Amino acid sequence: MRKLLVKLFIVIVLCLELFHADTFAADSGAGLEVFPSSRNVSIGILTNNAKLTLNGDFALRETTTQTATANYGEVYVSSSDSELYFDADDQSPVKITSNGSLATSGGGGGSATPGGSTGAVQFNVSSTFTGDTPNFNWDDTNNRLGLLTSTPDVTLHNNGTTAFGSGYYETSNANGIPAAAITRTVLRLAGPCEGVNVDWTRSPQIDAGTDGQLLILVGSFDNSTVKVDHNAGLALSASTSFTLGRGDTLGLVYMSVASRWVEIFRVDTSVSPSPSHGVCL
């Protein structure tokens, strides 16, 4: 009886040692390994890197669309189309398509499978990504965007027409053009009323813009002109002043390195007949 108790004690001790060991091998080789201390499991490999480490492939049997479970995500192969899906908590199932892209099965995301040819900029049409080559194309090699062309030659290449926002601003000798008035690309200028021509005394004549900003000034009336002078904040060609009457145009670009507007073109024209500005009150 004593010998039996001793043997039983030895068996119990061995079982306890096995239970507290860091690795419990259910297979003699690199089969199923259980790591009690980390609560990890590995299959086909003796080491573990996560809760489940798998050395090999695994198979998923097709099933019907799963119902999302709170605080859980599910991966399954749908029996409706034999595609792989991921179903997250409170989200529409996301399909992992055969080409490696993602597509939602509804609920506002739209298909993520790209449309059009390589370089086509994607946009949403009826919850589906669509590309329109060559009408809207990105050159990733040269970082250029093409409109109505798939081979843009410059950073923004538009083979169509372009419209700029424009505005009308009545100025005076002291006012110049404040920052609030240069938010539009094209600005039509006039003096305060008929017979009053403006020659800005304000410095700077035009408030600072952003680097590379384009500003086009257009005169509105021949009987209410605006004179632009070369000064510290405005670099005019040959340092020559320019008076803007009806149709006269002055193109400027802001250079932050010089903290000034720089003339890029001017057009001195004659438009007849010239309408009259409102009389001064």
C-alpha positions as CSV (number, residue, x, y, z in Angstrom):
1,M,0.0,0.0,0.0
2,R,2.9,2.3,0.9
3,K,4.5,1.6,-2.5
4,L,1.2,2.4,-4.3
5,L,0.9,5.8,-2.5
6,V,4.5,6.7,-3.4
7,K,3.9,5.9,-7.1
8,L,0.7,7.9,-7.0
9,F,2.5,10.9,-5.5
10,I,5.2,10.7,-8.1
11,V,2.6,10.8,-10.9
12,I,0.9,13.8,-9.4
13,V,4.2,15.7,-9.1
14,L,5.0,15.0,-12.7
15,C,1.6,16.2,-13.8
16,L,1.9,19.4,-11.9
17,E,5.4,20.0,-13.4
18,L,4.0,19.5,-16.9
19,F,1.1,21.8,-16.2
20,H,3.3,24.6,-15.0
21,A,5.8,24.2,-17.8
22,D,6.0,27.0,-20.3
23,T,5.2,24.7,-23.2
24,F,2.8,21.8,-23.4
25,A,3.3,19.8,-26.6
26,A,0.2,17.9,-27.7
27,D,2.4,16.6,-30.5
28,S,5.9,15.3,-30.4
29,G,7.1,17.6,-33.2
30,A,6.2,21.0,-34.5
31,G,2.5,20.2,-34.3
32,L,0.2,21.8,-31.7
33,E,2.0,23.7,-29.1
34,V,0.3,25.4,-26.1
35,F,2.1,28.0,-24.0
36,P,0.3,28.3,-20.6
37,S,2.2,31.3,-19.3
38,S,1.3,33.5,-22.3
39,R,-1.9,31.6,-23.2
40,N,-0.6,31.4,-26.8
41,V,-1.0,28.6,-29.2
42,S,1.2,27.7,-32.2
43,I,0.5,25.2,-35.0
44,G,3.3,23.8,-37.2
45,I,6.0,25.8,-35.4
46,L,7.6,25.5,-32.0
47,T,7.7,29.3,-31.3
48,N,4.8,31.7,-30.9
49,N,4.4,35.4,-31.7
50,A,0.7,35.9,-31.0
51,K,-2.4,34.3,-29.5
52,L,-2.4,32.0,-32.5
53,T,0.8,31.4,-34.6
54,L,0.3,29.3,-37.8
55,N,3.0,27.9,-40.0
56,G,1.0,26.9,-43.0
57,D,-2.3,27.6,-44.7
58,F,-5.9,27.3,-43.4
59,A,-9.2,26.7,-45.1
60,L,-12.5,28.4,-44.5
61,R,-15.7,26.7,-45.6
62,E,-18.2,28.9,-47.4
63,T,-21.0,30.1,-45.3
64,T,-23.9,32.6,-45.4
65,T,-23.4,36.2,-44.5
66,Q,-22.6,36.5,-40.8
67,T,-24.3,38.7,-38.3
68,A,-21.9,41.2,-36.7
69,T,-21.2,40.6,-33.0
70,A,-20.6,43.4,-30.6
71,N,-16.9,43.9,-29.9
72,Y,-15.9,41.2,-32.4
73,G,-14.8,41.0,-36.0
74,E,-15.4,38.0,-38.2
75,V,-13.7,36.6,-41.3
76,Y,-15.6,34.3,-43.6
77,V,-16.0,33.1,-47.2
78,S,-19.5,33.9,-48.4
79,S,-21.4,31.2,-50.1
80,S,-23.2,33.7,-52.3
81,D,-20.0,34.7,-54.3
82,S,-17.2,32.6,-52.9
83,E,-15.4,35.8,-51.8
84,L,-13.6,36.5,-48.6
85,Y,-15.2,39.0,-46.2
86,F,-14.4,40.8,-43.0
87,D,-17.4,41.8,-40.8
88,A,-16.6,44.3,-38.1
89,D,-18.8,45.4,-35.2
90,D,-21.6,47.7,-36.4
91,Q,-20.1,48.0,-39.9
92,S,-21.1,46.7,-43.4
93,P,-19.1,43.6,-44.4
94,V,-15.9,44.5,-46.4
95,K,-15.1,42.2,-49.3
96,I,-11.4,41.4,-49.9
97,T,-11.5,40.9,-53.6
98,S,-9.4,38.5,-55.7
99,N,-7.1,41.4,-56.9
100,G,-6.4,42.4,-53.3
101,S,-8.5,45.6,-53.2
102,L,-11.3,46.2,-50.7
103,A,-15.0,46.8,-51.5
104,T,-17.9,47.4,-49.1
105,S,-21.1,45.6,-49.7
106,G,-23.2,48.7,-49.0
107,G,-23.7,51.5,-46.5
108,G,-21.9,54.5,-47.9
109,G,-18.4,53.3,-48.7
110,G,-18.8,52.3,-52.3
111,S,-16.6,50.0,-54.2
112,A,-12.9,50.5,-53.7
113,T,-12.0,48.6,-56.9
114,P,-10.4,51.3,-59.1
115,G,-12.0,52.3,-62.4
116,G,-10.4,53.5,-65.6
117,S,-6.8,53.1,-66.7
118,T,-3.6,53.5,-64.7
119,G,-3.4,57.1,-63.4
120,A,-7.2,57.7,-63.6
121,V,-8.3,59.9,-60.7
122,Q,-11.1,58.1,-58.8
123,F,-14.5,59.7,-58.0
124,N,-17.8,58.4,-56.7
125,V,-20.6,57.5,-59.1
126,S,-23.6,55.8,-57.5
127,S,-21.4,54.4,-54.7
128,T,-18.8,53.0,-57.1
129,F,-15.3,54.3,-57.7
130,T,-14.9,55.4,-61.3
131,G,-12.1,56.8,-63.4
132,D,-12.4,58.8,-66.6
133,T,-9.2,58.5,-68.6
134,P,-8.0,60.8,-70.2
135,N,-10.3,63.5,-68.9
136,F,-9.1,63.4,-65.3
137,N,-5.6,61.8,-65.0
138,W,-2.7,61.8,-62.5
139,D,0.9,61.4,-63.7
140,D,2.6,59.8,-60.6
141,T,6.1,59.8,-62.1
142,N,6.2,63.6,-62.6
143,N,3.5,64.6,-60.0
144,R,1.3,66.3,-62.6
145,L,-2.5,66.5,-63.0
146,G,-4.1,66.4,-66.4
147,L,-7.6,67.7,-67.3
148,L,-8.7,66.4,-70.7
149,T,-5.3,64.9,-71.2
150,S,-3.6,61.8,-69.9
151,T,-0.1,63.2,-70.6
152,P,0.2,66.5,-68.6
153,D,3.2,68.6,-69.5
154,V,3.1,70.8,-66.4
155,T,2.0,70.5,-62.8
156,L,-1.6,71.4,-63.7
157,H,-2.4,70.8,-67.4
158,N,-5.8,71.8,-68.6
159,N,-6.7,71.2,-72.2
160,G,-10.0,72.9,-71.7
161,T,-11.1,76.3,-70.5
162,T,-10.6,77.7,-67.0
163,A,-12.8,80.2,-65.1
164,F,-11.5,82.3,-62.3
165,G,-13.6,83.9,-59.6
166,S,-13.9,87.7,-60.1
167,G,-15.0,90.7,-58.1
168,Y,-15.6,94.4,-58.3
169,Y,-13.8,96.9,-56.0
170,E,-14.2,100.6,-55.8
171,T,-11.0,102.1,-54.3
172,S,-9.7,105.6,-53.4
173,N,-6.3,107.3,-53.1
174,A,-5.9,106.1,-49.5
175,N,-7.5,102.7,-49.7
176,G,-5.3,100.7,-52.1
177,I,-6.3,97.0,-52.2
178,P,-6.7,95.4,-48.8
179,A,-6.3,91.7,-48.1
180,A,-10.1,91.2,-48.0
181,A,-10.3,92.3,-51.7
182,I,-7.7,89.9,-53.1
183,T,-9.5,86.7,-52.3
184,R,-10.5,86.5,-56.0
185,T,-8.2,86.0,-58.9
186,V,-9.7,88.7,-61.1
187,L,-10.5,92.1,-59.6
188,R,-12.2,94.9,-61.6
189,L,-11.1,98.3,-60.3
190,A,-12.7,101.7,-60.4
191,G,-12.5,105.0,-58.5
192,P,-15.2,106.0,-56.1
193,C,-17.3,107.8,-58.7
194,E,-17.4,109.5,-62.1
195,G,-14.6,112.0,-62.8
196,V,-12.5,110.8,-59.9
197,N,-9.3,109.1,-60.9
198,V,-7.3,107.3,-58.2
199,D,-3.5,107.3,-57.6
200,W,-2.9,105.2,-54.6
201,T,-1.0,106.9,-51.7
202,R,-1.3,103.9,-49.4
203,S,1.8,101.7,-48.8
204,P,1.8,99.0,-49.6
205,Q,-0.7,99.6,-52.4
206,I,-1.8,96.0,-52.3
207,D,-1.7,93.9,-49.2
208,A,0.5,90.8,-49.1
209,G,-0.7,87.6,-50.7
210,T,0.4,84.0,-50.5
211,D,3.5,82.8,-52.3
212,G,2.6,82.2,-56.0
213,Q,-0.8,83.8,-55.8
214,L,-2.1,85.2,-59.0
215,L,-3.9,88.5,-59.2
216,I,-5.3,90.1,-62.3
217,L,-6.4,93.7,-62.1
218,V,-8.8,95.0,-64.8
219,G,-9.9,98.7,-65.2
220,S,-13.7,99.4,-65.4
221,F,-14.1,103.0,-66.6
222,D,-12.1,105.6,-68.5
223,N,-13.6,108.4,-66.5
224,S,-12.7,106.8,-63.2
225,T,-9.2,105.2,-63.6
226,V,-6.9,103.6,-61.1
227,K,-3.1,104.3,-61.3
228,V,-0.7,101.6,-60.1
229,D,2.8,102.8,-59.1
230,H,6.1,100.9,-58.7
231,N,7.1,100.8,-55.1
232,A,8.5,98.6,-52.3
233,G,5.5,96.3,-52.3
234,L,4.9,96.2,-56.0
235,A,7.5,95.6,-58.7
236,L,6.3,96.9,-62.1
237,S,8.1,96.2,-65.4
238,A,10.8,98.9,-66.0
239,S,9.5,100.5,-62.8
240,T,6.8,102.1,-65.0
241,S,3.4,103.1,-63.5
242,F,0.3,101.8,-65.2
243,T,-3.1,103.5,-65.3
244,L,-6.1,101.1,-65.6
245,G,-8.9,102.5,-67.7
246,R,-11.7,100.4,-69.2
247,G,-10.4,97.0,-70.3
248,D,-6.8,97.7,-69.3
249,T,-5.3,94.7,-67.5
250,L,-2.4,94.1,-65.2
251,G,-1.3,90.6,-64.2
252,L,0.6,90.2,-60.9
253,V,2.1,87.3,-58.9
254,Y,3.1,87.4,-55.3
255,M,6.7,86.5,-54.4
256,S,7.0,85.9,-50.7
257,V,10.8,85.8,-50.9
258,A,10.7,89.4,-51.9
259,S,7.5,90.3,-50.0
260,R,6.1,92.0,-53.0
261,W,3.7,91.6,-56.0
262,V,5.6,91.3,-59.3
263,E,4.2,92.2,-62.7
264,I,4.0,89.4,-65.2
265,F,2.0,91.1,-68.0
266,R,0.1,94.3,-68.8
267,V,-2.5,95.0,-71.6
268,D,-3.2,98.7,-72.5
269,T,-6.4,98.7,-74.6
270,S,-9.0,101.0,-75.8
271,V,-12.6,100.0,-75.5
272,S,-15.2,102.2,-77.2
273,P,-17.7,103.5,-76.2
274,S,-16.7,103.6,-72.5
275,P,-19.7,103.7,-70.1
276,S,-19.9,106.3,-67.5
277,H,-19.4,105.6,-63.8
278,G,-21.9,106.9,-61.3
279,V,-21.6,110.6,-60.4
280,C,-20.1,111.7,-57.0
281,L,-22.7,112.7,-54.5
